[in-house]
Amino acid sequence: MANLLFSHQQLLHEKFLQTDLGKIYLAIPFDELAATLPRPAHSKSGLGRKPWFDVKGGIALQFLKHYLQLSDELLMQRINTDWSMQLFCGILLRPDEKISDMNLPGWWRSYIGRHLNIDEMQKQFAAYWKPFMHAINVGMQDATCYESRISFPSDVKLIWNCCHQTYLMIQQSRKLLKLRKSRMNYLRQKQIFQSYQKTKKKTRRAEKKVRKKLLKFLLNLIEHLNRLQQKHQTLSQKQTSKMSHIIKVYEQQHGKLYGQVQEIKNRIVSLSKPYIRPIVRGKETKTVEFGAKVNILQVDGINFIEHLSYDAFNERTRMQSGIYLQRKLFGKCSHHSADQIYATNANRKYCKQNNIVTNFTPKGKQKIQHIEQAATLRKTLNIARGTILEGSFGNEKENYFLKKIPARNQTTETCWIFFGIFTSNAVRMADRIAAAQLHARAA
């Protein structure tokens, strides 16, 4: 074995680079991405859990998660038995070695989410992929919503959920203080809620009646819990945070029910994910979506995040920022395609001043000799935006785990969206890089 020209590990690595997973591995700048994140504390001190993965391995886990669309547990089971996935993460287990911690992908997702710098990471991706991209002077913009996995919210369900959670906190507090269970008519209110939910035709009158009863019950629960907390502090930090959201829901729903406010700002629609806001989309199939709204910039088929927000925003105000991002990443922007909502006077003026050709329908009289040429160019840009850009949204949601995001908090959900988009990008770039390398060898 000592006289072999090539080691087993070297041959295995060369074979790995010829697989589909190996091509994707070559399309991702792991070293540059890892440099944007700090090392975890346990990898510096040597204390705590065994560091199976370094920062590059943690990033690789996120790409594998979206590429294979597996749960965290199934992903770790695959890694334990698949040598190519181990090499993708920068490790190689012995035959008798096995990773038993099935929570590693979730731990790394949470860690990366807390330290994620989207702008810096996108800059590293753009610099790495730029030699393999062609039409970097042409950009396209559109907004989409990546929905969060929550049950469709209604006022009655939300108020009842607040009542249920507050009641559980009261019973827990009374148990810690060695007091008997309080008689709060909980079962009666539960029956009222369940009876309403079972009705097929829910009228506005019936809904308003149930909301009034549940809001009154919720107020009694909040006051009862406050009296307990004044004597003895029994709630944890997490429960205190949840209680603040419950009080905010009560204020919003009370104002809506009794007409004290015309529009609810920062409306909470889910108690488990209080950062989620209703995003009005105005589409035929879905008028409202619940999740993160993202303004996407696409250059040569590759998507970049221009703006990500859990609050609703008007995408037409983001066009100039999108052009600035394209120039920052690729140095130039001569053509830009966007939906007609972006065609404001301010955006038209900005593009004209910067000599940027757009797909916007022109205003006023046009020179006869340029009408046909401009119309052809607008049509080409419109087709590209309608097929390539909007098609990429469906591809990401259906094939890269972005259809309904099951993350539990805002940082992990943002991390989930980022790696879902860039896993899709990496798969596209893998074919281009492989073709460029094949062409270089043939030359």
N, C-alpha and C positions, 0 to 999 in steps of 0.2 A: 504493500500500500504506500510505503514511503517513496517508492521510485516512480509513482504515477506522474505524468506530465501535468495533468489537471486534477485539482481536488474535487471531491464529490460536491461540496457546497458551491464551487465555482460553476460546475456543469449544471447544477440545479438552478442557479441564478440565471444562466444563459437561456435555459429552457423556459423559465418563468417569463422572461422578457418577450418570448415569442407568443405567449398566450394573450387572449383578449384583456385579461386583468393586467398583464405586464405592459401592454400598450397604453392602458389608462395610467399606470404607474409612471411611465415616462412622460406623460402629458401634464403631470402635476409637479409644481416646484416645491417639494416638501421642505427642503432646507430653508428657502426664503420665507415660507409660511411659518415654519417653526420659530424663526428669528423674531417674528412679530409678537410671540407669546412668551410670558415668563415661565420658568421651570417650576413645577409643583414643589411645595415645601418638603414632601416626603422623599423626593428624589435628591434633594440637597442634603438632608440630615441623615438619610438612611433608616429613619424610624417609620413605624406604621406599616401599611400593607406593602407586599412585594411589588416593586415597580415593573410589571410585565412590559409596559410600553413607555417609551419616552414621548416627548411632545409630538414628534413626527408620527409615532404610532397612534397617538390619540387622534390626530387629524385624519390618519388613514382609516381609523374605525368609523368616522363620520361619513367618509366617502363610500365605504363598503355598505354602511347602513342604508344609504339611499340607492346605491346601485343594485343591491340584492332585495331591498324592501322586506327585510326580516325584522322580527322583534329582537330586543337586546339578548335575550336568552338563546334564541335560535342562531343568532349571529355568532355568539361565543362557542356554541356547539360546532358550528361549521369551521370556525378558526381552529378548534382543537383537532379536527380531522383533515383539514385541507392545507397542504404545505404551501400552495400558491398564495392563499390568503394570509398565511403567516409571513411569507416573504414580503407581501404588500405592506404589512404592518411593521416590517423591520425586525422580525424575530424568527426563530426556527426551533420548535420544540423537539425534545428528544422523544423517542417512541414511548417511554414510560412517563412522560411529563404531560400534565393536563392543567389548564386554567379552570379553577373551580368558581372564581368570582364572576358571576353572570351580570353584575351591575356595572362592570367597567365601561361599556359604551355610554351608559347614562351618566356616570361620574365624569367622564371626559367631556360629554356634551355640556354638562353644567359648568365645568371648569372653563372650557373654551368660550362658552356664552358670556361668562363674567368678564373675560379679558378680550373679547372679540373687537377688533378694529376693522370694520368693513372697508373703509377707504384704503387703509394700508395694505390689506390682503388683496383687494382688487388691483391695486397698483402693481403688486408682485405678479399676479396672474397676467395682466396686460403686457408687462415687460417680457415675460417668458413666452407668451404666445404670439407676440407681435411679428417675429420673423416668419411665421407660418400663416399670417393673415394677409389678405390682398386689398380689398376695397375698404381700407381703414378711414378713408375720407368721407364715407357715406354712413350716416347714422339714422336710426329709427327710434321713435319713442311711443310708448303706450303704457297705460296703468292697468293693473290687475289686482285681484284680491285673493290671497291665500287663506282659505277658510280654516278656522279653528274647530276642533272636534268638540262641540257642545250640543246639547239638545236644543231644539229650536225654542228660543225664549218667549215666554208670555208673562204678562204682569202677574197673573194669579199664581203661576208656578214659581216665579221669583219671590213673591211675598211669602208663599208657603215654605219655600226653602229657608228663608230667613227665620221664620217662626220655628221650624224644626231644629235648625242649628242653635238658635238661642235657647230653646227648651233643653237641648242636650247639655249645653254649658251650665244651665241652672242646676240640673240634676247632678252633674259632676261636682259642682261647687258645694251643693248641699251634702253630698256624700263625703267629701273631704272634711266638711265642718261637722260631720256626724249629726246631721239634721234629717228629719223624716222627709220623704218625697212630698213636694208641694202639689196641691190640687189646683191645677190651672185650666181645667176644661180642655186639656190637650186632645183627648180622644174625640171629643165632640167636634172640635174645629177640624180635626183630621177627617172625620166623617163628612163634614160639609165640603171640604176640598175634594175628597174622592168622589162624592156624588156629583159634583159639578164636572169633574174630569170625565166621568162616564157618560154624561149627556152628549148625544150626537150633535144636536143643534144648540150651540152656545150663543145665546142672544146677548146683546150689549147690556140689557137691563139686568139679566142674571149675573153677568160678569161683574158689573158695578156693585151689585149687592154682596157678592162673595168678597170682592176686594175691600169693601168697607168693613166687613166682619173680620177679615184676616188682619187688616191694618190696625184695628182696635186691639185685637189679640196680641199682635206684635208689640204695640206700645206698652201693654201690660207686662209682657215678658221682659222688655228692655228695662223698664222701671224696677221690676223685681230683681233683675240681675245687678243693676246699679246699687240697690240697697244692700245686697250681699257683698259687693265689692268695696263699699264704703267701710264695712266692718273688717273684712278679711280679703286680701288680694289673692285669689286662687287661680286666675286665668294666666296662661302662658303668653309669651310674646306673640306667638302665631294666632292664638285665640283673641288677643286684644286687637290685633290688626284686622282679623275677620269681623270683630264686633264693630269697629269703626266703619267698615264697609256696609254692615247691616244697618247701622244708624243712617248712613248716607242714602241707602236704598229706601228706607222709611221716609226720609225727607223728600226724596224725588217723587215717590209714588203718592205721598200725601198731597204734595203740590199739584201733581197731575190730576188726581181724583177730584180735588175741590177747586180746581181752576185757579190756583194761586200763581202758577207759572205757565207761560204759553209755550216755551221751548225748554227742554231739559238739557243742560250742558253737562258734558262728561257723563252721559247716562250709563249706569251699570246694568248689564243685561245677564251677567252670570256671576254668581257668588264665588264659584271656584276659580274663575278667571276675571277678576274685576277690571283688568286693563282692556278687555275687549269692548269695542264700540260698534254700533250698527253702521254699516257702510252702505249708503244708498247707491245702487248701481244703475237702476232704470232699465234693466234688461227684461225681455219678455218672460223668460223662465224664472229669473230670480230678481226681484226688485230690490231686495236687501240681502247683504251678506255680512257675516260676522267673522272678522279676522283682521289680518294686517293688509293694508293697502300699500302697494309697491309701484313706484314709477320706474319702469325698466328702460334702459338705453341698450339698443342692440347695434353692434358693429360687426359686419361680416358674419352674421349668424350667431354671434356670441353675446349673451346677455350680461349686463352689468346693472347693479342696483344703484339708481340715482337717488332715490328717497324711499325710506321705509317708515311707515307710521301706523300706529293702531288707532289714531284719530282720523276722521274723514278730512280729506283735503282736495282742493280743485287742481287737477293735474295740469291745467293750462298754465298755471303759475310756475310750473317746473321746467318749461321748455328751455329757457335760457340757461338754467343750471345744468340741464342735460347736455347742451352744446358745450358748456364750459368743461364738464366732465370728460367728454370725448376729446377735446383739445388737450386736456391735462394728461390723459392716458395715452393718446396716439399722436398728438401734435397738430392735427389739422381736422377741419370739417368744412367741406365744400357743398355737400348735399345733405338735406335732412327731410325725413318723412315722418308725419304724425297725423293723428286723427283730426277731424275738422274742429273739435273742441279747442285744439291748441291754436287755431288760426285767429288770434286776437290782433288788434291793431298794434299793440306793444310788441308782440312776437314778430309780426310782419316787418315792422320798422327795424327791429334788432337784426333780423336776417338780411334785410336789404343793406343795412349799414355795414355788415360784415361779409357781404358778397356770398351769401349762402342760398343756394337754390332749394326751394321747398315744393311740396306737392299741394300747396294751398291754392284754391281757385282764386285767380287774380281779380282785383277790383278795378273798375274804370275801364277806359279804352286801352287796347293793346296794339302794338305795331303789327301790321298785317304780316310782314315777313317772318315774325317770330311766333305767331299764334300756333301754327301746326307743330313746330318743334317743341314749344313749351308744353303743349297738350300731350304730346308723346312722352315727354320726360315725366310729367305729372302722373300719367297713367302707369308708367313703369314703377315709379316710387310707390304708388298706391297699391299695386299688385304685390310688390315685395313686402310692404307693411302688412297687408291683409292675409298673406299666406305664410311667410317666413316668421314674422314676429308673433302674430296671434296664434299661429300653429305651434310655436315653441311653448306658449303658455299651457296648452292642452297636453303637450308631450311631457312637460315637467310634472304636471298634476297627476297624470295617469301612470307614468312610468318611473317617477323618482320620489314617491312618497310625499307629495305635496297636495294631495286632493283634500284630505281632512287631517290637520296637524294635531297629533295627540299629546304634544308637549304640555307640561303642567304649569309653567310660569313664563313670564315675558322674556327672560334672558335665553332660556332653552328654546323657546319658539322662534326667536330671531335667529339663533344659531341653526335651527332646523331648516328654516327658509333659505339661509345663505348657502348651506352645504347642498341642499336639494338643487338649487339653481346651478351651482358650480360643478356638481357631479354631472349634470346634463351637459354643461359646457365642456367638461373634460372628456366625455365620451365622443363629442363631435371633434374636438381637437386631436384625439388619439389617432383617428383615421388620417387626418391631414399630416400629422407628424410622421406616422408610419409611411405614408406615400412619399413624403419629402425625403426620408432616409433611404427608401428604396430607389428613388430617382438619383440620389447622390451616389449610391453604390454602383448603379448602372452606368453613370457617367464616368 
